[in-house]
Amino acid sequence: MKVCIFLFAVQTLWQVFQIGSDLWLSHWTGEKGGSYNQDETAYNVKVYSLLGAGAAVMVFVRSATVAIVGLRASRHLFDNMTLSLLKAPLRFFDANPIGRIVNRYGDDMSAVDFMIPFAFGGFLAMFFFTVCQLATAVYTMNFLGALIIPLVWMYVKIANFYLAPSREISRLWKVSSSPVLSHVTQSEEGVVIIRAFGAGTVDRMVTENFIRNDVNSKCWFSETVTQQWFQVRMQLIGSGVIFVVVSGLVYLRDYLSPGMVGLAFTTGPFRPKEVGDRLSLSRMPRGLDPPPSSSKTSSSATRKGAHPCSKDCPSTSATTRRSASSDAPAQASRA
């Protein structure tokens, strides 16, 4: 709670310095008179520099705080997960393939270490930035107030339409990566036995690896396509808003000073690319989605040692049967 209050104060100060520097620059450029006054220029430069330096310091404090708190939370999660894994009974390792465990320690912990803290920090910064810049833009151009409600409705509508399929595709991507890791780990552990059965077995294992990688790549490509779909819609809406703002500035050119026009361009509240990046909230909890285990098929497959994604890998069941049948001659040869 203390960290949240501290971050809220830092973000507020950052926007105060940021908007203050923009307003001061607008006031500076809008001063009447063409005569050059060295004292006034030096004073304006000092004030503008101090406001910019204050904004930079607040950005550094916010980034450092998010990184430190995120690292502390990640270390706590990693220690608890490792302790639980060491105390887990043997049936846990029978029911969960080694690839799923490695995936939790690999990609998921990487997301907790890097993606989630920085995504949270970026989202927090963009939230404060959007609210404050929107208020400044409405103060500069009053007619923008009539566009806020329909614009927010459009953004929320598209974001809700995008969020559900994006989460499902992200979950499928994470789930389909576990069979790849399991197959690689099992192949490395049994490389001697695979080579002992000849080139046919080696080719079959290579083909199996290609199939599982293809399934994982399809899920990754689908996620990339959905993100691009969302960003294109955000950019189209943002471009429309920019067109309306610029048209309004041209129409009100006789009523606005050059400094206010520059401030309106600087504080354009809906920057298409940034909005498209920051509203992709499904990327934040992507590494925390649990694998599906509600169906009877997946639970029975898990008890047999197969992964719930075996339906996406056509040769998984065949490989399991062939591996089970190949264990008998291997054990006989050892005997």
Rosetta silent file (secondary structure, phi, psi, omega in degrees, C-alpha in Angstrom):
SEQUENCE: MKVCIFLFAVQTLWQVFQIGSDLWLSHWTGEKGGSYNQDETAYNVKVYSLLGAGAAVMVFVRSATVAIVGLRASRHLFDNMTLSLLKAPLRFFDANPIGRIVNRYGDDMSAVDFMIPFAFGGFLAMFFFTVCQLATAVYTMNFLGALIIPLVWMYVKIANFYLAPSREISRLWKVSSSPVLSHVTQSEEGVVIIRAFGAGTVDRMVTENFIRNDVNSKCWFSETVTQQWFQVRMQLIGSGVIFVVVSGLVYLRDYLSPGMVGLAFTTGPFRPKEVGDRLSLSRMPRGLDPPPSSSKTSSSATRKGAHPCSKDCPSTSATTRRSASSDAPAQASRA
SCORE:     score description
SCORE:     0.000 S_00000001
   1 L     0.000  -40.529  179.096    0.000    0.000    0.000 S_00000001
   2 H   -63.574  -38.583  179.279    2.848    2.373    0.825 S_00000001
   3 H   -65.186  -40.057  179.331    4.444    1.667   -2.538 S_00000001
   4 H   -63.944  -42.437  178.207    1.175    2.442   -4.349 S_00000001
   5 H   -64.503  -41.471  179.100    0.805    5.756   -2.523 S_00000001
   6 H   -63.406  -43.828  178.600    4.434    6.623   -3.277 S_00000001
   7 H   -65.003  -37.609  177.408    4.009    5.792   -6.971 S_00000001
   8 H   -62.196  -42.994  178.496    0.814    7.849   -7.121 S_00000001
   9 H   -65.351  -41.520  179.993    2.644   10.855   -5.658 S_00000001
  10 H   -64.629  -43.099  179.578    5.586   10.405   -8.040 S_00000001
  11 H   -64.756  -38.468  178.338    3.296   10.138  -11.060 S_00000001
  12 H   -64.502  -44.746  177.851    1.381   13.238   -9.989 S_00000001
  13 H   -63.847  -37.573  178.663    4.592   15.245   -9.585 S_00000001
  14 H   -60.593  -44.973  179.858    5.820   13.992  -12.950 S_00000001
  15 H   -70.117  -32.492  176.047    2.706   15.275  -14.686 S_00000001
  16 H   -62.216  -47.461  178.218    2.874   18.558  -12.777 S_00000001
  17 H   -65.416  -40.838 -177.038    6.427   19.141  -14.025 S_00000001
  18 H   -65.875  -50.205 -179.666    5.589   17.903  -17.535 S_00000001
  19 H   -69.131  -34.951  176.779    2.477   20.018  -18.017 S_00000001
  20 H   -61.335  -41.365  177.803    4.151   22.946  -16.270 S_00000001
  21 H   -65.234  -38.811  177.720    7.017   22.871  -18.758 S_00000001
  22 H   -66.061  -43.707  178.734    4.552   22.785  -21.677 S_00000001
  23 H   -65.251  -38.578  178.999    2.534   25.674  -20.273 S_00000001
  24 H   -66.682  -39.212  177.290    5.685   27.662  -19.581 S_00000001
  25 H   -65.606  -38.162  176.655    6.925   27.083  -23.128 S_00000001
  26 H   -64.653  -41.557  177.013    3.550   28.192  -24.469 S_00000001
  27 H   -64.831  -39.262 -178.658    3.708   31.324  -22.326 S_00000001
  28 H   -65.506  -47.541 -178.928    7.272   31.985  -23.430 S_00000001
  29 H   -72.783  -19.472 -179.172    6.567   31.672  -27.147 S_00000001
  30 L   -93.053    4.275  178.420    3.372   33.717  -26.835 S_00000001
  31 L   -65.878  137.724 -179.186    5.035   36.773  -25.310 S_00000001
  32 L   -81.676  154.510  178.525    4.388   39.924  -27.286 S_00000001
  33 L    98.810  135.016 -178.029    7.148   42.059  -28.645 S_00000001
  34 L   -99.102    2.114 -178.593    9.995   41.176  -30.934 S_00000001
  35 L   -76.208  146.084 -178.621   12.796   42.760  -28.901 S_00000001
  36 L   -94.529  123.559  177.490   15.434   40.479  -27.453 S_00000001
  37 L  -119.256  115.297 -174.238   15.934   40.718  -23.701 S_00000001
  38 H   -66.380  -38.492 -178.603   18.825   38.654  -22.412 S_00000001
  39 H   -66.164  -44.771  179.103   17.661   38.646  -18.789 S_00000001
  40 H   -65.644  -38.210  178.613   14.141   37.484  -19.629 S_00000001
  41 H   -64.434  -43.338  178.702   15.460   34.825  -21.989 S_00000001
  42 H   -63.832  -38.610  178.786   17.849   33.486  -19.349 S_00000001
  43 H   -65.321  -43.707  178.916   15.031   33.442  -16.787 S_00000001
  44 H   -63.638  -40.330  179.361   12.708   31.565  -19.143 S_00000001
  45 H   -65.184  -40.888 -179.947   15.423   29.044  -19.988 S_00000001
  46 H   -63.814  -46.026 -179.463   16.170   28.422  -16.298 S_00000001
  47 H   -63.438  -44.871 -179.866   12.525   27.866  -15.396 S_00000001
  48 H   -64.073  -39.046  179.191   11.959   25.584  -18.379 S_00000001
  49 H   -66.573  -40.292  179.133   15.139   23.621  -17.618 S_00000001
  50 H   -65.289  -41.242  178.134   14.167   23.164  -13.965 S_00000001
  51 H   -65.121  -41.971  177.456   10.721   21.910  -14.904 S_00000001
  52 H   -65.316  -39.393  178.150   12.185   19.491  -17.459 S_00000001
  53 H   -66.029  -38.741  176.978   14.793   18.261  -14.966 S_00000001
  54 H   -62.665  -40.976  177.056   12.089   17.707  -12.350 S_00000001
  55 H   -63.971  -40.544  178.996   10.065   15.622  -14.812 S_00000001
  56 H   -64.715  -39.726  179.062   13.161   13.560  -15.695 S_00000001
  57 H   -64.553  -41.477  179.347   13.912   12.925  -12.008 S_00000001
  58 H   -64.959  -37.272  177.083   10.346   11.754  -11.385 S_00000001
  59 H   -64.411  -41.694  178.384   10.549    9.374  -14.355 S_00000001
  60 H   -64.246  -42.597 -179.996   13.789    7.922  -12.991 S_00000001
  61 H   -63.652  -41.691  179.001   12.301    7.509   -9.502 S_00000001
  62 H   -63.908  -46.220 -179.079    9.225    5.770  -10.927 S_00000001
  63 H   -63.623  -42.950  179.908   11.258    3.383  -13.089 S_00000001
  64 H   -65.250  -40.644  179.858   13.651    2.540  -10.255 S_00000001
  65 H   -64.380  -45.148  179.851   10.791    1.947   -7.807 S_00000001
  66 H   -63.949  -40.789 -179.566    8.913   -0.341  -10.194 S_00000001
  67 H   -66.074  -43.966 -178.214   12.090   -2.290  -11.008 S_00000001
  68 H   -67.023  -46.291 -179.868   13.095   -2.750   -7.352 S_00000001
  69 H   -65.542  -39.587  177.550    9.606   -3.730   -6.180 S_00000001
  70 H   -64.479  -40.032  177.685    9.177   -6.071   -9.149 S_00000001
  71 H   -65.112  -39.535  178.534   12.518   -7.745   -8.460 S_00000001
  72 H   -65.123  -43.077  178.648   11.608   -8.226   -4.806 S_00000001
  73 H   -66.240  -39.248  179.247    8.247   -9.756   -5.695 S_00000001
  74 H   -65.647  -40.955  178.386    9.825  -12.005   -8.326 S_00000001
  75 H   -64.416  -40.742  178.201   12.455  -13.256   -5.891 S_00000001
  76 H   -63.118  -42.970  179.051    9.777  -13.987   -3.293 S_00000001
  77 H   -65.596  -40.954 -179.611    7.699  -15.894   -5.854 S_00000001
  78 H   -65.179  -42.823  179.553   10.717  -17.850   -7.102 S_00000001
  79 H   -63.960  -44.093  179.448   11.774  -18.868   -3.586 S_00000001
  80 H   -66.170  -37.889  179.406    8.277  -20.020   -2.647 S_00000001
  81 H   -67.334  -41.369  178.439    7.874  -21.916   -5.915 S_00000001
  82 H   -65.718  -41.396  178.446   11.221  -23.667   -5.484 S_00000001
  83 H   -63.460  -41.187  177.773   10.426  -24.559   -1.871 S_00000001
  84 H   -66.043  -36.729  179.520    7.050  -25.984   -2.907 S_00000001
  85 H   -67.772  -39.113  179.206    8.682  -27.970   -5.711 S_00000001
  86 H   -68.407  -29.304 -179.831   11.262  -29.484   -3.361 S_00000001
  87 L   -93.342    0.669 -177.738    8.526  -30.493   -0.918 S_00000001
  88 L   -70.420  144.929  176.483    6.194  -31.843   -3.617 S_00000001
  89 L   -71.220  167.754 -177.350    5.372  -35.582   -3.500 S_00000001
  90 H   -66.696  -29.007  179.873    6.537  -37.913   -6.249 S_00000001
  91 H   -65.688  -21.817  175.423    3.062  -38.162   -7.770 S_00000001
  92 H   -64.586  -41.361  179.647    3.375  -34.473   -8.679 S_00000001
  93 H   -74.729  -24.312  174.371    6.284  -35.279  -11.009 S_00000001
  94 H   -73.363  -34.777 -177.266    4.364  -38.247  -12.417 S_00000001
  95 H   -85.634  -20.929 -177.653    1.347  -36.065  -13.238 S_00000001
  96 L  -117.925  121.545  178.196    3.307  -33.066  -14.600 S_00000001
  97 L   -63.037  156.137 -178.520    5.790  -33.459  -17.465 S_00000001
  98 H   -64.357  -29.699  179.233    9.255  -32.029  -16.985 S_00000001
  99 H   -64.253  -36.457  178.655    8.631  -29.580  -19.838 S_00000001
 100 H   -66.501  -39.314  178.662    5.787  -27.922  -17.956 S_00000001
 101 H   -67.362  -43.662  178.352    7.976  -27.430  -14.891 S_00000001
 102 H   -63.610  -36.193  178.599   10.847  -26.072  -16.988 S_00000001
 103 H   -64.450  -37.603  177.790    8.398  -23.758  -18.754 S_00000001
 104 H   -65.253  -39.834 -179.759    7.278  -22.332  -15.406 S_00000001
 105 H   -79.632  -18.114 -177.119   10.867  -21.651  -14.397 S_00000001
 106 H   -95.668  -84.905 -174.384   11.811  -20.341  -17.845 S_00000001
 107 H   -66.872  -41.662 -176.286    9.292  -18.244  -19.741 S_00000001
 108 H   -67.329  -43.755  177.494    6.894  -17.587  -16.869 S_00000001
 109 H   -67.866  -32.155  174.710    9.574  -16.408  -14.455 S_00000001
 110 H   -63.810  -39.378  176.725   11.074  -14.302  -17.241 S_00000001
 111 H   -65.305  -39.892  178.748    7.691  -12.637  -17.679 S_00000001
 112 H   -67.827  -36.589 -178.051    7.456  -12.014  -13.932 S_00000001
 113 H   -72.262  -42.973 -169.918   11.017  -10.642  -13.835 S_00000001
 114 H  -115.355  -54.450 -169.131   10.894   -8.335  -16.845 S_00000001
 115 H   -67.829  -48.800 -173.862    7.595   -8.097  -18.713 S_00000001
 116 H   -67.573  -46.539  178.467    5.089   -7.595  -15.902 S_00000001
 117 H   -60.386  -46.179 -178.008    6.994   -4.913  -13.883 S_00000001
 118 H   -71.971  -33.289  175.240    7.840   -2.820  -16.936 S_00000001
 119 H   -66.597  -38.958  177.070    4.382   -3.319  -18.452 S_00000001
 120 H   -65.875  -43.687  177.953    2.834   -2.207  -15.165 S_00000001
 121 H   -62.987  -41.459  178.132    5.134    0.818  -14.990 S_00000001
 122 H   -66.390  -40.219  178.068    4.368    1.735  -18.592 S_00000001
 123 H   -65.065  -40.873  178.720    0.637    1.321  -18.081 S_00000001
 124 H   -63.434  -43.315  178.834    0.743    3.463  -14.928 S_00000001
 125 H   -64.097  -43.483 -178.939    2.699    6.168  -16.736 S_00000001
 126 H   -67.785  -33.156  178.237    0.379    6.103  -19.748 S_00000001
 127 H   -63.717  -50.161  178.875   -2.717    6.253  -17.533 S_00000001
 128 H   -64.962  -39.277 -179.860   -1.537    9.407  -15.755 S_00000001
 129 H   -61.932  -44.988 -177.557   -0.229   10.825  -19.011 S_00000001
 130 H   -66.333  -44.136 -178.375   -3.534   10.304  -20.820 S_00000001
 131 H   -64.156  -47.903 -177.174   -5.697   11.743  -18.038 S_00000001
 132 H   -69.536  -41.112  178.955   -3.536   14.833  -17.491 S_00000001
 133 H   -67.958  -33.670  176.639   -2.935   15.487  -21.179 S_00000001
 134 H   -65.084  -42.595  177.507   -6.646   15.092  -21.863 S_00000001
 135 H   -63.217  -40.083  178.336   -7.445   17.671  -19.180 S_00000001
 136 H   -65.808  -40.733 -179.998   -4.846   20.029  -20.654 S_00000001
 137 H   -66.476  -39.030  177.242   -6.208   19.554  -24.170 S_00000001
 138 H   -66.266  -36.770  175.925   -9.783   20.238  -23.019 S_00000001
 139 H   -64.167  -36.928 -179.954   -8.513   23.357  -21.245 S_00000001
 140 H   -76.237  -45.569 -178.636   -6.832   24.456  -24.478 S_00000001
 141 L  -125.063  104.232 -174.628   -9.673   23.471  -26.843 S_00000001
 142 H   -65.912  -26.082 -177.053  -13.059   23.343  -25.146 S_00000001
 143 H   -69.359  -14.084  177.383  -14.757   21.608  -28.071 S_00000001
 144 H   -69.291  -21.348  179.794  -12.771   18.440  -27.295 S_00000001
 145 H   -61.285  -29.345  179.148  -14.951   17.893  -24.238 S_00000001
 146 H   -73.554  -17.720 -178.495  -17.814   16.809  -26.510 S_00000001
 147 H   -93.059   -8.255 -171.573  -15.638   14.053  -28.017 S_00000001
 148 H   -66.410  -51.406 -174.384  -14.523   12.452  -24.758 S_00000001
 149 H   -63.017  -51.869  178.180  -17.531   10.227  -24.028 S_00000001
 150 H   -64.460  -31.311 -179.489  -17.972    8.688  -27.530 S_00000001
 151 H   -69.586  -44.968  177.409  -14.209    8.342  -27.897 S_00000001
 152 H   -63.175  -38.415  178.352  -13.793    6.523  -24.590 S_00000001
 153 H   -61.761  -42.483  179.253  -16.758    4.299  -25.491 S_00000001
 154 H   -64.991  -43.580  179.278  -15.130    3.324  -28.792 S_00000001
 155 H   -61.922  -46.089 -178.411  -11.790    2.556  -27.125 S_00000001
 156 H   -66.416  -38.412 -179.543  -13.383    0.432  -24.407 S_00000001
 157 H   -63.211  -46.795 -179.659  -15.598   -1.407  -26.914 S_00000001
 158 H   -68.552  -38.671  179.927  -12.677   -2.386  -29.139 S_00000001
 159 H   -64.212  -42.005  178.095  -10.484   -3.257  -26.147 S_00000001
 160 H   -66.066  -37.145  177.954  -13.131   -5.592  -24.690 S_00000001
 161 H   -66.396  -31.784 -177.755  -13.631   -7.241  -28.080 S_00000001
 162 H   -83.500  -30.598 -167.777   -9.871   -7.799  -28.365 S_00000001
 163 H   -66.669  -44.342 -176.006   -9.137   -8.902  -24.810 S_00000001
 164 H   -63.461  -52.852  177.883  -10.985  -12.256  -24.699 S_00000001
 165 H   -65.254  -31.323  179.442   -9.476  -13.851  -27.857 S_00000001
 166 H   -65.447  -39.888  178.057   -6.068  -12.413  -27.029 S_00000001
 167 H   -64.998  -42.283 -179.645   -6.060  -14.113  -23.634 S_00000001
 168 H   -65.587  -42.489  179.729   -7.110  -17.443  -25.123 S_00000001
 169 H   -66.779  -39.090  176.801   -4.481  -17.289  -27.864 S_00000001
 170 H   -63.557  -39.447  177.892   -1.803  -16.312  -25.342 S_00000001
 171 H   -64.590  -42.216  178.037   -2.827  -19.244  -23.143 S_00000001
 172 H   -63.187  -37.084  178.337   -2.621  -21.621  -26.113 S_00000001
 173 H   -63.353  -44.377 -179.906    0.822  -20.277  -26.951 S_00000001
 174 H   -68.007  -39.409 -178.878    2.077  -20.908  -23.423 S_00000001
 175 H   -68.113  -37.990 -177.960    0.449  -24.342  -23.248 S_00000001
 176 H   -73.711  -12.737  177.561    1.853  -25.434  -26.618 S_00000001
 177 H   -80.835  -23.147  179.558    5.405  -24.584  -25.552 S_00000001
 178 H   -65.623  -43.201  176.234    5.416  -27.201  -22.787 S_00000001
 179 H   -60.277  -32.407  177.924    5.284  -30.219  -25.175 S_00000001
 180 H   -64.572  -47.186  179.698    8.278  -28.786  -27.043 S_00000001
 181 H   -65.891  -39.406  178.900   10.328  -28.547  -23.860 S_00000001
 182 H   -62.914  -42.928 -178.562    9.179  -31.989  -22.703 S_00000001
 183 H   -66.250  -41.563  178.938   10.151  -33.585  -26.014 S_00000001
 184 H   -64.371  -43.382 -179.720   13.575  -31.925  -26.051 S_00000001
 185 H   -64.404  -44.430  179.147   14.263  -32.960  -22.454 S_00000001
 186 H   -65.990  -35.639  178.436   13.161  -36.558  -23.041 S_00000001
 187 H   -67.917  -38.255  178.169   15.206  -36.750  -26.241 S_00000001
 188 H   -67.446  -38.632 -179.673   18.324  -35.517  -24.461 S_00000001
 189 H   -71.480  -32.636 -177.551   17.865  -38.008  -21.638 S_00000001
 190 L  -110.124   29.889 -176.375   17.245  -40.945  -23.978 S_00000001
 191 H   -63.902  -32.939  179.997   19.607  -40.047  -26.818 S_00000001
 192 H   -66.757  -43.832  179.749   21.567  -43.301  -26.394 S_00000001
 193 H   -67.000  -39.082  179.751   18.423  -45.439  -26.691 S_00000001
 194 H   -62.558  -43.737  179.132   17.162  -43.401  -29.671 S_00000001
 195 H   -68.505  -29.401 -179.012   20.423  -43.910  -31.550 S_00000001
 196 H   -68.321  -27.447 -179.463   20.422  -47.607  -30.666 S_00000001
 197 L   -87.180    1.315  170.475   17.139  -48.143  -32.524 S_00000001
 198 L    99.519 -179.231 -174.779   18.545  -46.748  -35.760 S_00000001
 199 H   -67.748  -30.026  179.310   17.974  -43.912  -38.202 S_00000001
 200 H   -61.884  -42.046  178.226   14.226  -44.510  -38.427 S_00000001
 201 H   -67.259  -38.685  178.077   13.733  -43.688  -34.759 S_00000001
 202 H   -62.620  -45.143  178.627   15.951  -40.612  -35.083 S_00000001
 203 H   -62.747  -38.402  179.158   13.912  -39.354  -38.051 S_00000001
 204 H   -64.966  -39.871  178.290   10.689  -39.991  -36.159 S_00000001
 205 H   -68.017  -37.481  177.565   11.906  -37.969  -33.171 S_00000001
 206 H   -65.469  -42.884  177.647   13.035  -35.127  -35.444 S_00000001
 207 H   -62.476  -40.435  177.397    9.646  -35.096  -37.182 S_00000001
 208 H   -60.963  -41.327  178.758    7.917  -35.074  -33.800 S_00000001
 209 H   -64.335  -41.677  178.580    9.994  -32.069  -32.770 S_00000001
 210 H   -62.831  -41.553 -178.868    9.117  -30.230  -35.981 S_00000001
 211 H   -63.747  -44.879 -179.369    5.397  -30.895  -35.502 S_00000001
 212 H   -67.027  -37.610  176.562    5.378  -29.594  -31.936 S_00000001
 213 H   -66.871  -35.258  177.440    7.375  -26.515  -32.936 S_00000001
 214 H   -64.109  -41.742  178.223    4.941  -25.854  -35.780 S_00000001
 215 H   -62.400  -44.269  178.602    1.997  -25.931  -33.373 S_00000001
 216 H   -64.751  -39.056  179.454    3.762  -23.513  -31.039 S_00000001
 217 H   -67.306  -35.699  177.078    4.702  -21.218  -33.941 S_00000001
 218 H   -62.808  -42.226  178.592    1.092  -21.133  -35.160 S_00000001
 219 H   -65.152  -41.895  177.908   -0.075  -19.973  -31.734 S_00000001
 220 H   -62.671  -42.610  179.489    2.658  -17.327  -31.603 S_00000001
 221 H   -64.549  -38.903  178.211    1.741  -16.079  -35.084 S_00000001
 222 H   -63.340  -40.090  178.089   -1.943  -15.897  -34.117 S_00000001
 223 H   -64.841  -41.235  178.059   -1.085  -13.796  -31.083 S_00000001
 224 H   -62.147  -40.469  179.611    1.000  -11.434  -33.218 S_00000001
 225 H   -64.888  -41.956  179.495   -1.866  -11.054  -35.709 S_00000001
 226 H   -65.123  -38.438  177.254   -4.373  -10.219  -32.957 S_00000001
 227 H   -64.835  -41.703  178.084   -2.041   -7.578  -31.516 S_00000001
 228 H   -65.834  -37.871  176.539   -1.576   -5.998  -34.933 S_00000001
 229 H   -58.644  -45.762 -178.744   -5.352   -6.042  -35.482 S_00000001
 230 H   -65.892  -43.849 -177.974   -5.861   -4.165  -32.224 S_00000001
 231 H   -66.787  -35.397  177.265   -3.123   -1.624  -32.883 S_00000001
 232 H   -62.945  -42.801  178.268   -4.436   -0.864  -36.377 S_00000001
 233 H   -63.926  -41.577  178.292   -7.885   -0.058  -34.933 S_00000001
 234 H   -63.566  -39.912  179.357   -6.334    2.135  -32.260 S_00000001
 235 H   -67.390  -36.345  177.861   -4.275    3.979  -34.850 S_00000001
 236 H   -65.020  -44.254  178.417   -7.313    4.558  -37.055 S_00000001
 237 H   -65.079  -43.873  178.794   -9.293    6.058  -34.166 S_00000001
 238 H   -62.568  -37.779  177.712   -6.309    8.140  -33.073 S_00000001
 239 H   -65.409  -38.226  176.229   -5.791    9.417  -36.608 S_00000001
 240 H   -63.363  -39.828  178.406   -9.439   10.467  -36.749 S_00000001
 241 H   -65.640  -41.992  178.667   -9.071   12.368  -33.469 S_00000001
 242 H   -61.802  -39.385  177.977   -5.931   14.094  -34.730 S_00000001
 243 H   -62.076  -43.049  179.416   -7.799   15.114  -37.891 S_00000001
 244 H   -65.072  -42.059 -179.447  -10.620   16.631  -35.818 S_00000001
 245 H   -64.134  -46.946 -179.266   -8.163   18.463  -33.551 S_00000001
 246 H   -63.985  -40.158  177.992   -6.147   19.885  -36.442 S_00000001
 247 H   -63.334  -40.022  177.250   -9.325   20.946  -38.261 S_00000001
 248 H   -65.481  -37.230  178.143  -10.540   22.687  -35.112 S_00000001
 249 H   -66.882  -38.589  177.191   -7.228   24.501  -34.709 S_00000001
 250 H   -65.540  -40.183 -179.663   -7.379   25.710  -38.294 S_00000001
 251 H   -68.103  -34.081 -177.520  -10.949   26.911  -37.787 S_00000001
 252 L  -100.015   25.652 -176.361  -10.047   28.697  -34.515 S_00000001
 253 L   -65.365  -25.973 -179.853   -6.793   30.204  -35.760 S_00000001
 254 L   -81.691  -12.111 -176.282   -8.100   33.744  -35.225 S_00000001
 255 L  -109.437  -10.640 -177.597   -8.993   33.052  -31.582 S_00000001
 256 L  -114.590  142.030  177.074   -5.938   31.103  -30.396 S_00000001
 257 L   -77.985  159.686  177.449   -2.423   32.365  -29.903 S_00000001
 258 H   -58.129  -34.210  178.555    0.514   30.559  -31.549 S_00000001
 259 H   -65.657  -39.499  178.315    1.606   29.345  -28.124 S_00000001
 260 H   -69.334  -35.145  176.749   -1.770   27.737  -27.434 S_00000001
 261 H   -64.727  -43.271  177.018   -1.761   26.083  -30.858 S_00000001
 262 H   -63.506  -38.333  177.347    1.677   24.628  -30.159 S_00000001
 263 H   -64.976  -37.887  178.755    0.496   23.447  -26.748 S_00000001
 264 H   -64.689  -39.223  176.785   -2.513   21.757  -28.355 S_00000001
 265 H   -68.028  -38.882 -178.069   -0.243   19.871  -30.750 S_00000001
 266 H   -67.499  -38.676 -175.668    2.133   18.920  -27.932 S_00000001
 267 L  -100.000   29.793  174.530   -0.624   17.639  -25.644 S_00000001
 268 L   -54.964  112.439 -165.286   -2.546   15.694  -28.279 S_00000001
 269 L   -71.535  -20.580 -174.404   -4.204   13.281  -25.831 S_00000001
 270 L  -120.904   87.944  175.569   -4.582   10.247  -28.094 S_00000001
 271 L   -85.035  117.848 -167.145   -1.306    9.201  -29.655 S_00000001
 272 H   -57.644  -48.967 -174.448   -2.259    6.162  -31.726 S_00000001
 273 H   -66.741  -41.404 -178.284    0.817    3.973  -31.306 S_00000001
 274 H   -67.396  -39.831  177.651    1.183    4.580  -27.556 S_00000001
 275 H   -64.179  -40.854  178.704   -2.495    3.898  -26.908 S_00000001
 276 H   -63.894  -34.606  179.632   -2.274    0.704  -28.933 S_00000001
 277 H   -74.055  -42.272 -171.300    0.751   -0.437  -26.954 S_00000001
 278 H   -81.392  -22.200 -179.250   -0.553    0.401  -23.488 S_00000001
 279 L   -85.418    0.024  177.410   -4.066   -0.961  -23.872 S_00000001
 280 L   -81.124   69.343 -172.618   -2.791   -4.473  -24.591 S_00000001
 281 H   -72.463  -18.326 -178.516   -3.432   -5.432  -20.983 S_00000001
 282 H   -68.915  -14.617  178.692   -3.640   -9.123  -21.721 S_00000001
 283 H   -74.727  -21.966 -177.019    0.143   -9.185  -22.064 S_00000001
 284 L   -69.314  -50.810 -179.616    0.604   -8.426  -18.389 S_00000001
 285 L   -92.171   18.862 -173.703   -0.935  -11.605  -16.872 S_00000001
 286 H   -62.539  -38.887 -177.725   -0.004  -13.796  -19.856 S_00000001
 287 H   -77.212   -5.364 -177.035    2.631  -15.725  -17.936 S_00000001
 288 H  -104.095    1.190  179.746    0.279  -16.372  -15.029 S_00000001
 289 L   -72.110  125.136  178.627   -2.488  -18.208  -16.903 S_00000001
 290 L   -74.032  152.414  177.281   -2.749  -21.809  -15.620 S_00000001
 291 L   -68.946  149.450 -178.275   -2.927  -24.634  -18.161 S_00000001
 292 L   -69.454  135.886  179.240   -6.421  -26.014  -18.801 S_00000001
 293 L  -145.557   23.525 -175.838   -7.294  -29.055  -16.753 S_00000001
 294 L   -84.365  -30.056 -176.040  -11.080  -29.033  -16.537 S_00000001
 295 L   -78.970  154.613  179.740  -11.896  -31.647  -19.160 S_00000001
 296 H   -68.555  -30.608 -178.814  -11.773  -35.347  -18.442 S_00000001
 297 H   -65.313  -45.161 -178.311   -9.589  -35.914  -21.458 S_00000001
 298 H   -68.435  -36.153 -179.566   -6.854  -33.606  -20.263 S_00000001
 299 H   -68.853  -39.750  178.254   -6.954  -34.981  -16.723 S_00000001
 300 H   -68.225  -35.961  177.211   -6.703  -38.570  -17.909 S_00000001
 301 H   -66.499  -35.641  178.629   -3.889  -37.616  -20.262 S_00000001
 302 H   -66.800  -38.752  178.902   -2.088  -35.932  -17.400 S_00000001
 303 H   -66.046  -28.186  178.582   -2.369  -39.047  -15.255 S_00000001
 304 L   -83.243   -6.190  178.622   -0.831  -41.051  -18.084 S_00000001
 305 L    98.470    0.535  177.868    2.079  -38.616  -18.317 S_00000001
 306 L   -90.934  164.695 -178.780    0.964  -36.878  -21.514 S_00000001
 307 L   -92.623  148.861  179.155    0.416  -33.143  -21.842 S_00000001
 308 H   -60.183  -17.202 -179.142   -3.085  -31.643  -22.239 S_00000001
 309 H   -88.866   14.487 -176.582   -1.930  -30.154  -25.552 S_00000001
 310 H   -65.129  -20.953  176.523   -1.467  -33.574  -27.089 S_00000001
 311 H   -65.900  -32.632  179.450   -4.498  -32.959  -29.312 S_00000001
 312 L   -77.829  -14.947  179.604   -2.568  -30.216  -31.071 S_00000001
 313 L  -110.263   98.994 -169.965    0.380  -32.569  -31.634 S_00000001
 314 L   -60.289  -30.766 -174.047   -0.931  -35.365  -33.876 S_00000001
 315 L   -96.386    9.273 -177.491    1.960  -37.724  -33.306 S_00000001
 316 H   -67.131  -47.546 -178.215    2.109  -37.378  -29.523 S_00000001
 317 H   -66.055  -38.537  178.873   -0.119  -40.357  -28.750 S_00000001
 318 H   -65.260  -39.355  178.946    1.588  -42.477  -31.383 S_00000001
 319 H   -65.310  -39.024  179.066    4.979  -41.557  -30.011 S_00000001
 320 H   -63.148  -40.870  179.658    3.853  -42.432  -26.489 S_00000001
 321 H   -67.546  -41.570 -179.548    2.665  -45.851  -27.636 S_00000001
 322 H   -67.993  -36.214  178.095    5.841  -46.507  -29.609 S_00000001
 323 H   -65.156  -40.158  179.707    7.994  -45.329  -26.704 S_00000001
 324 H   -64.626  -37.997 -179.876    6.130  -47.648  -24.344 S_00000001
 325 H   -74.056  -27.251 -179.456    6.627  -50.558  -26.718 S_00000001
 326 H   -80.251  -15.095  178.694   10.291  -49.707  -27.232 S_00000001
 327 H   -68.943  -30.302 -177.308   10.990  -49.744  -23.491 S_00000001
 328 H   -64.185  -50.662  177.724   10.532  -53.522  -23.383 S_00000001
 329 H   -65.372  -29.641  178.742   13.429  -54.408  -25.725 S_00000001
 330 H   -66.347  -42.854  178.455   15.559  -51.772  -24.034 S_00000001
 331 H   -67.284  -35.385  178.753   14.949  -53.344  -20.630 S_00000001
 332 H   -66.602  -37.880  178.666   15.525  -56.796  -22.092 S_00000001
 333 H   -66.786  -35.822  177.645   18.841  -55.698  -23.573 S_00000001
 334 H   -66.957  -36.959  179.595   19.897  -54.295  -20.203 S_00000001
 335 L   -67.816    0.000    0.000   18.934  -57.606  -18.554 S_00000001
